[in-house]
Structures are given as C-alpha cells and as structure tokens.
Amino acid sequence: MTLRGRVHRYGDNVDTDVIIPGRYCNLTEAKDLAAHCLEDLDPGFVKRVQPGDLLVAGENFGCGSSREVAPITIKAAGVCAVVAKSFARIFFRNSINIGLPIFECPAAADEAETGDELEVEVETGKVRNRTKGKEYQAAPLPPEVRQIVEAGGLIEYVKRRVAAKPA
Amino acid sequence: MGMTLTEKIVAAHAGRPRVSPGEIVTAKLDFVLGNELSTVLAIKAFEQIPGARVFDPSRVCIVSDHFTPNKDLATAAIATKVREFVRRHGIAHYFEVGRGGIEHTIVPDKGLARPGILMIGGDSHTCTMGGLGCFATGVGSTDLAAALALGEWWMRVPETILFRFRGSRLRPWVVAKDLILDAIRRMGVDGARYKAIELTGPVIDALDVVGRLTLTNMAIEMGAKNGVVPADAKTEAWVRARTNLPYTVVRSDPDAVFSEVVDVDCDALEPQVAWPHLPSNGHPLSETSKRRIKVDQVFIGSCTNGRIEDLRLAAHVLRGRKAHPDLRVIVIPASQDSFKAACSEGLAEVFVEAGCVFSTPTCGPCFGGHMGVLGAGERCLSTTNRNFVGRMGHRESEVFLANPAVAAATAVLGYIGGPDELGVQPPVAPALATA
C-alpha cells in the first residue's frame, strides 16, 4: 500500500499535550477529538489539513502522556501517516496498536518541508519526497511488531490468542 | 556477563535465564493499573475480544483520578462505565472518590507494588512504582486491554543508564524533586528514550522511600521506559508495613553492562526550577529568583509532590504566613490518606489560614483538566511533572516546575523564589535530606 499526501512539518518533542490537550481527554469519539488536533501547537492545522496528508517531525514525536487519544486524534483528523526522526515509546506502541502508520526516517524528516508531496510504501518503508525528487529508507519494524500490524492491530492479535486458549 | 536489575526482572517474567537489550520478549504481568481515561478506552477494545475475561481480578487496580470528583456529564459517564466494568469483572482494587486519590500514590501506599514485580499501567507516570525496586511502565489503552485479557505483554528489553548520585550533604531546601529535575536537564527530554534508568549512590540511599518515588515518577520526562531504585532495608520495611504479599529484592550484577554511566555530584546542587516549556529547561533557583518572575497561581500537589511529606514541607514554609494578594494558591493532597494526615496534623489549617484552596485528591490541575485551569497569559509555579505548552490550560499560559518548599515560598513572595528569602529555617535534618 502506498500513502501519498502533503507534508505538515513540525519540530522536535511534539508532545501529547499539544497533539490533544488534557482538557479534551474527556472526549471518547474520534471525530470530536479530531476537531482539536494540534490545537495548542498550530491552531490553524485542523482547517488546513486534507485527508491523506502526512505529519513530519523531528525527534521524540509524541512524548509525554500515555493518552491513546493522541494517535487516535491524528488519524481521525485525516492524517495518513507520521514520519519523524524518532518517536517516544508509548506513542510508538499506541500508534501500532490502533493502526496509525508511523515511520522513523531521520533523513526524510530533516529534508521535508511543509507543502512537499510525500509518498510512503507501507510494506517496504520506502519514503519518497516527490517535490524534492529524493528517496529514503525508513527503519524496519521488528518482526514481532510486524506480526501485530499484519494481524490488523493488537486487538485482532489478542482475539486469536484468546480463541486458542482452552476454556 | 552480568545483568542489570531491569534485565533480571524482565528475564524472570519472560521465563528466560537471561535477556539482552534490544530483544523482544513476552513477559508475565504481576499487576495491571488503569485510570478512568485509559480504562474507558481499554473497555472498548476489551469488549471486541469474544470470550475475554480479566486474567486475574486480584492483580488489577483501577482508579478514577483524572476528572474526579466528576467535572461534567462527559466525565461522569466515563466514571460510570469504568465502575460498571469493575463490578462486572470483580476487579479487586478499585478506589472510589473519597477513599483513594491519585493512582501512583495509592498503588505503593496500599502495598500493591513491591520489589521485583513487573507491572504496567495505563498512565505514563506508572514508572513511579520503580522507586520500590520493581519494573513499572506506562502504556496506552489498547495495550491495557490486551494486558487485562492475557496477563502478559510484549516488550523490548531496554538498555539501562546508570546514575550515581554522589555527595555527602544536600544543600538546604534541596529535595528529591531537584535531583530529578537536574538529571532531566542534563539528559534532555529524550535522553533516556526507550531505556531504563537506574538511580543509585549515597544520596539515593539517604532518601526515604517517598523521595525515591518522586525521582522515578519523572523518569518518563527523560523519555525512559522505566526508572528504578534498587530496594534496600528502607524499602523492605516500607513494603512489609503495607502487605504480606511476597516480593524479591533484585540488584544489578557487579559486571552488568550499562549503556551509559552518569555521575552527578549533588553537594553543590541548588533547588531547581524548570522553565517553560520543557521539563529539561532547568535553572538554579538563585538565577531564577533574580528575575523576579511573577506568577498568577501556585499549585502544590500531583503524583510527583502531593504526598504528606511534601505537604509538611510546604506547610513548614507557609505556617504563620499569607499567600501574596496577587496570586492564588491551590493545595491538593495526592491521596485520601495524605488528606487525612494533613487535617489531623494541622497542616490543612496552615494552608487555609494562609489563604490557599485546600481540596480533595485529584489529578485535575496538573493536566489542565479542572480545579485550577490557567487562562491566557497566566503563569503558574507548580510541583507537578510537565510544563509543555498548554499543559495546565491555555496555550499562552506558562508553567514552571519546582519542589514544594519553593512553591510555598513563591506563594508568599508573589514571584518565584525560595524560603531563604523569607528567613525560614529549614526543617531539622534528616527530614530535610530525605523529603
């Protein structure tokens, strides 16, 4: 599967409080959360984002709280993938678990600018910046993590495990 | 080749003689924790699993602490769903409003976390429990749901960074919060990303258990997976006073391999203030106080610094003094036990007489949820753990992080400063060195 869209570029340490502020963490529906995506970092983001756009950021994307509504909000806002130099660990797990494609690719993240057209091949981790005419390789997911992605997320994976258990 | 404390705990729970950093293993969970916000989404995921049952209700703790007492209809509905789940599945450890407090104080205080266990929790500050010599880390809701169903989880074995806090005597008003703020300043907010941090040395040995919990509470602010203080006689006495459940004291081998060793000389360390908008933006108190930075609100509380020991320190500074007329002060004990102790020890009276709000336990103000949300352009000095943009309210508000003594002094001064400026004598050692 190839994902393609325009880039919204941000810096290092984009934390979960700016992705979805605590005051909205009493919302449980994805569409309600999406209305506040990145509100405290870039209040105009929600108006500008188009379905299929990508977030590109620096180091430690998603640091801070364990709130799973952070990747849920990004996905519900229409973002198809996040490419960053690195991800905070809880955000990384949460994204895998809820099915938000994320790619650790420092070179692509460094060189991409807001408005660039970026393309990501999900299976291979190939990242292409079509505006700049450059290609990059994202870090591969560990095989154990790929199993979860291939099962369709953690809950699908757990369903199989529970079904296999003797009653 | 030896193993680190964290590697040993993971190996023991993965049924392996040894593990190495970078390996991915499946580990048995001794304990699983959730709050109302992580649990309500976990319930959604859990209920998609046909035939799922909670693996062991006696090993699960659920606490509604973020938006409690409920702030509005949405949060009341969340708390109701969580309560129903708890009843349906017979969850053994559920703490209702008025009988609990903030999850990361309840779990250690009720003897639910113990040396050598491996636990996860649906809150990033679950790493607090590592202060008792166990492995504890935060996860999101889907991981929480899977853990509730399976009683195990997959994890990458982390490298360990060893901290050695050296020194013979801490300066007046320097407490555990300052040690960890200084360590985060040195390492940056991603300096320990994906890694374990092990906190050792004579300064840590001298801290009491509560101070150690403050240290490990903020391991996540360095990006760490877990923070751990090796259990000692103090830990064992503390745990034995709270539970008869078995525990295992685990220590790093002398030839364990650490990815990095960080030596910190603590003798010269001053109280620290983390300026907006990162916990790593630390500055010494003396430098901060020169700037006469005025604040609109002081908050004393949270899983970082809301225990009775923290309240005693704050009350020591506030006793007989008044909050500055230009600001408001909010004091929230982190647990019902601390709340009760603050009442019986006369601290509640000190706070109320000083013109502070004194209220029932909640996470509320720390994450901008309720009970003290900051408006546009407002500034807060807080004993909490995060000062990200908008953390405690409006995106144009600012949060400075400090210890409870600095917070109490700031409440009187009206600008960020320390108790020395008020002529307050430090409490008698050793209480000082261990607070």
Interface residues (C-beta under 8 A of the other chain):
Chain A: N13 D15 D17 V18 P21 G22 R23 C25 N26 L27 T28 E39 D40 L41 P43 E59 N60 C63 G64 S65 S66 R67 E68 V69 S86 A88 R89 I90 R93 N94 N97 I98 P142 E144 V145 I148 G153 L154 I155 Y157 V158 K159 R161 V162 A163 A167
Chain B: I24 L37 S38 V40 L41 K44 A45 Q48 I49 P50 G51 A52 H66 F67 K71 D72 A74 T75 I78 G122 D123 S124 T126 G138 V139 G140 S141 T142 D143 A145 A146 A149 L150 W154 R156 V189 D190 R193 Y194 I220 G223 K225 L278 F367 G368 G369 V373 R386 F388 V389 G390 R391 G393 R395
